[in-house]
């Protein structure tokens, strides 16, 4: 059984106030002030996570906290923004007792500290299912936010990191006894499970995106569907055998080849998908290398009116059962 | 039965994009930019509302939308801030079908238009209960946000509007057949029900607060508990017979005198509670009159270490069963 849930004021004073940044008034006010440096624009983003939809209720509270903040940091990264602060909407159930809240706050503190994104305030309410609504703030040089839909035909499309690990991790959570899972080492299974639980926002890549990208977004709903959105003003051609895969994903794929669909459309990657003009590609790659983020060219934008194609190694188009992942595993179809 | 729920993209394109402000990229991006004018600070606030906790699922969708935005505008008003824009976290269930979403958007559009607070973005997710997480942005002259806990002993405490109507409206919703309800005219019952459904944020008062208030907050959890928070650095003395009541509340009170507890601690008022230095009181009253907002002096701050007292007309202290309202009517105690 869960222990007693702390009251709202104890919760804030004990667990959240230590994370408060300047302008947050120690979380004792209903609002906070943000000072936006002269010459900069504020970038705001909001991602909401619901128990049983975006995470499992039984996940470690520090992991849930990490994910709630990380997915918002990922949006800031894609926009080229430097993290500044966040608000936390905390819809809690009776299960969020003192120990749970302490674990949750420790997860928030770790990523908040690592990213420089400080807690500015929020709201704590009772809810029938744990619901986390984070609003994150960042800054870019005035007017320079990297848009989602920028770019011209011929621009190159890059993706950071490796794709599909988190979706395979979720598949492992949902069906741990699947034959392909049994065919993998425990170590590789752990890699995939961890990538689902602990997305790593690519904020280190933000300056390179600001300097070189014409368009960018983070990959949250599956690479194929998100590439559709990135290239929605134009056409695009993407090569499946260029998509960067981890060793663990390759092992899964060799055990069950049709997992390629999960990898490419499963979502939860929180990698960066971006559009780079051809004459910037080498310098962008070098800038990414310098901050330790792998970036891989997977395709190019094509003229408006052309298709958005995914090609197999033999050059033929691959079609997908569904192009994007709708987060709904626990509750309902979307 | 509910009709089909629109997909996320149809929902955004059809209902929310028409409300989008500049910098919101037509809601086609994962983030928005806010331009904060030179010499101003951004004020940010977040209030989260959950079905069955903060509103009834069967309320008109336009009313739910109004409330979700209004309670955030109320926080901006209390801070002296001018509304700028908002983000909407929309955790929806299957009940939010096309017709519901159209009604919801119309309610948002009305208050957004009236307040100048434009939609900047947000996130739409599936949730087991309708959950609305609004983050609102406003501006004040740099560094001038009105804090909650400002003020000195001897400063006067004012409240706007009338107190207790919304709490009585909620009581009517929960027990429509109570004898005190039957003793009232239908017209007065409607006034109370409407005050619960449609809080009127006091944004018109913001300039007067900026100019004259040393501290301010909005009354959302009950006047007595919120006055405790306002005066928490100091002591305070408040006079119950000075608390401004509507005709409808007076009628309820005459039918059932112990409703005074509901009136003073019930919450959902969304009026402004503020601290005004004595030498500013006349000019503050005049400034409020000019914008058509009733303000009433209900007490004064006292020296640190003294109590926070509520006095009956005979000068004796009144004690309350509970000083503040915890929003939890539908789901759980808090």
Contacts between the chains, C-beta under 8 A, distances in Angstrom:
chain1	res1	chain2	res2	distance
A	7	B	334	7.3
A	8	B	326	7.7
A	8	B	334	7.0
A	25	B	147	6.5
A	25	B	148	7.3
A	28	B	148	6.4
A	28	B	149	6.7
A	29	B	79	7.9
A	29	B	147	6.2
A	29	B	148	4.5
A	29	B	149	7.7
A	29	B	217	7.6
A	30	B	45	5.8
A	30	B	75	4.6
A	30	B	78	6.7
A	30	B	79	7.4
A	30	B	148	6.8
A	30	B	217	5.9
A	30	B	218	6.8
A	31	B	43	5.1
A	31	B	44	6.4
A	31	B	45	4.0
A	31	B	75	5.4
A	31	B	76	7.1
A	31	B	78	7.8
A	31	B	79	4.8
A	31	B	81	7.4
A	31	B	145	6.8
A	32	B	43	7.3
A	32	B	44	5.4
A	32	B	45	7.5
A	33	B	41	4.7
A	33	B	42	6.6
A	33	B	43	5.7
A	33	B	44	7.6
A	33	B	140	7.5
A	33	B	143	7.6
A	33	B	145	4.9
A	34	B	41	7.1
A	34	B	42	4.4
A	34	B	43	8.0
A	34	B	44	6.0
A	35	B	41	6.1
A	35	B	42	7.8
A	35	B	142	7.8
A	36	B	36	4.7
A	36	B	42	6.2
A	38	B	38	6.8
A	41	B	33	4.7
A	41	B	34	7.1
A	41	B	35	6.1
A	42	B	33	6.5
A	42	B	34	4.5
A	42	B	35	7.9
A	42	B	36	6.2
A	42	B	42	6.5
A	43	B	31	5.1
A	43	B	32	7.3
A	43	B	33	5.6
A	44	B	31	6.4
A	44	B	32	5.4
A	44	B	33	7.6
A	44	B	34	6.0
A	44	B	87	6.3
A	44	B	120	6.3
A	44	B	121	6.9
A	44	B	135	7.6
A	44	B	137	7.4
A	45	B	30	5.8
A	45	B	31	4.0
A	45	B	32	7.5
A	45	B	121	7.0
A	46	B	87	4.6
A	46	B	88	8.0
A	46	B	89	5.5
A	46	B	121	6.6
A	46	B	122	5.4
A	46	B	123	5.0
A	46	B	133	7.6
A	46	B	135	6.4
A	47	B	123	5.2
A	48	B	89	4.3
A	48	B	90	7.9
A	48	B	91	5.9
A	48	B	123	4.6
A	48	B	125	4.9
A	48	B	131	7.8
A	48	B	133	6.2
A	49	B	125	7.5
A	50	B	91	5.9
A	50	B	125	5.7
A	50	B	126	6.9
A	50	B	127	4.8
A	50	B	128	7.4
A	50	B	131	7.7
A	52	B	128	7.2
A	53	B	125	6.3
A	53	B	126	5.4
A	53	B	127	6.9
A	54	B	125	7.1
A	75	B	30	4.6
A	75	B	31	5.4
A	76	B	31	7.1
A	78	B	30	6.7
A	78	B	31	7.8
A	79	B	29	7.8
A	79	B	30	7.4
A	79	B	31	4.7
A	81	B	31	7.4
A	87	B	44	6.3
A	87	B	45	8.0
A	87	B	46	4.5
A	87	B	135	5.9
A	88	B	46	8.0
A	89	B	46	5.6
A	89	B	48	4.3
A	89	B	89	6.7
A	89	B	133	4.2
A	89	B	135	8.0
A	90	B	48	7.9
A	91	B	48	6.0
A	91	B	50	5.9
A	91	B	131	6.1
A	91	B	133	7.9
A	93	B	332	7.7
A	94	B	332	6.1
A	120	B	44	6.3
A	121	B	44	6.9
A	121	B	45	7.0
A	121	B	46	6.6
A	122	B	46	5.4
A	123	B	46	5.0
A	123	B	47	5.2
A	123	B	48	4.6
A	123	B	133	7.7
A	125	B	48	5.0
A	125	B	49	7.5
A	125	B	50	5.7
A	125	B	53	6.3
A	125	B	54	7.1
A	125	B	327	6.6
A	126	B	50	6.9
A	126	B	53	5.4
A	126	B	326	8.0
A	126	B	327	6.9
A	126	B	328	5.1
A	126	B	331	5.6
A	126	B	332	5.6
A	126	B	334	5.4
A	127	B	50	4.7
A	127	B	53	7.0
A	127	B	129	6.8
A	127	B	131	6.5
A	127	B	331	7.4
A	128	B	50	7.4
A	128	B	52	7.2
A	128	B	128	5.9
A	128	B	129	4.8
A	128	B	331	5.6
A	129	B	127	6.8
A	129	B	128	4.8
A	129	B	129	6.9
A	131	B	48	7.8
A	131	B	50	7.7
A	131	B	91	6.1
A	131	B	127	6.4
A	131	B	131	5.3
A	131	B	133	7.7
A	133	B	46	7.6
A	133	B	48	6.2
A	133	B	89	4.3
A	133	B	91	7.8
A	133	B	123	7.8
A	133	B	131	7.7
A	133	B	133	3.6
A	135	B	44	7.6
A	135	B	46	6.3
A	135	B	87	5.9
A	135	B	89	8.0
A	135	B	135	4.2
A	137	B	44	7.4
A	140	B	33	7.5
A	142	B	35	7.8
A	143	B	33	7.6
A	145	B	31	6.8
A	145	B	33	4.9
A	147	B	25	6.5
A	147	B	29	6.2
A	148	B	25	7.3
A	148	B	28	6.5
A	148	B	29	4.5
A	148	B	30	6.7
A	149	B	28	6.7
A	149	B	29	7.7
A	217	B	29	7.6
A	217	B	30	5.9
A	218	B	30	6.8
A	326	B	8	7.8
A	327	B	125	6.7
A	327	B	126	6.9
A	328	B	126	5.1
A	331	B	126	5.6
A	331	B	127	7.4
A	331	B	128	5.6
A	332	B	93	7.7
A	332	B	94	6.1
A	332	B	126	5.6
A	334	B	7	7.3
A	334	B	8	7.0
A	334	B	126	5.4
